[in-house]
Amino acid sequence: MPGKFLFVLLFSFLFNILQAQVTISGQVLNASGNAPVSKASVYINNSTIGTATAEDGTYTLTGVNPGVYEIIVSHVGFEVVAYKVEVKSAALRLTFKLEPKVKQMRDILVVTPSQREKWMIVLKENFLGQTIAADKSKILNEDDIFFEKGQKKHVIKAFSEVPLIIENKELGYRVHFELQEFFYDAEQGRTLFYGFSRYEEMGDPDSEPSKKFRRNREKTYRGSTLHFYHSLLSDALAKEGFTTYITRPSDTTQNSKPNTFVNGNTVTVSAKTPQLAFAVSRNDILFKDSNDTTSFYLRWSGTLQVRYKYDPYYKESLKRKFFVAGDMPQGFQSGIVMIEAPAYLDPNGVLLNPLAVQFSGFWSYEKLANMLPINYRPEKN
């Protein structure tokens, strides 16, 4: 009897999950003449949910949970379509019309093989990162990356007209990334990249390598920006190990102290440029978007300092890579500067305008190789 009861509970649980998931289907057409476009990529941005259109241009996306998403439709020779949609409980049918791509006059640089090799090293360090996952990731079609002239000699700019294919052998993902823009300023040490990504699972889900991939994803998630945004949205910062405070330059240099106490922790600041530290809560930095009830926005003045009390699993490898001597404090600290306020955050924990913020500290090492799809959730033991 208990076994039967348990079966009924499990069946009911699975039924509710399947019932909650939504299907998105439709057709992709050429805007010039409405002819079907086959083999077009249709996917939810930054997720594992995606497909290619059939000969008649039709597509179906399954297993979509309710939420707000960005659907990307792309095909070589056409302009990329990015369509924001709110998924509720009913199935959706969406037709997309692709406009032929207008040839842009981009100032592509022709460089020597040795110069290209040097720039590729810089690009990969700032695009893939410098972590364990980055070391185990490879761009399979590097030749599709083009460099273009920057306004200054110390600036490197790059783009690609076809999706880059990155194999991540640490997390078990094959990532298709449509690189719209890469920018690196060597003088300021500032970097950014922008594009659309689709994730594919590598290997048999029941194989031993896939089990290792899942363990690595769990370790990568803990302390990541995605983990932070999920914790922020669910009002579980302290429970998940995060502490937040704001630092701002002091208005006066008199009687300044190099250390300030926040929530019982000592925060070290520069004595040369005095800083003030203020403890902040979720309600001080996260606000409901009145124009879009499904989204939130972030806003603050100064630098949002985020402290995580546990050590990320790749912290030791970074220490060895950068020859850091001695013991390091437990956990890590990162800063977030608001470049363009506000920064909009969707219910999945994804910034809708990712270039609105800039990271410093530990999160500055979190590049594409350490990013997880938005539909990733840690497994519950």
Order of alpha helices (4+ residues) and beta strands (2+ residues): alpha-beta-beta-beta-beta-beta-beta-beta-alpha-alpha-beta-beta-beta-beta-beta-beta-alpha-alpha-beta-beta-beta-beta-alpha-beta-beta-beta-alpha-beta-beta-beta
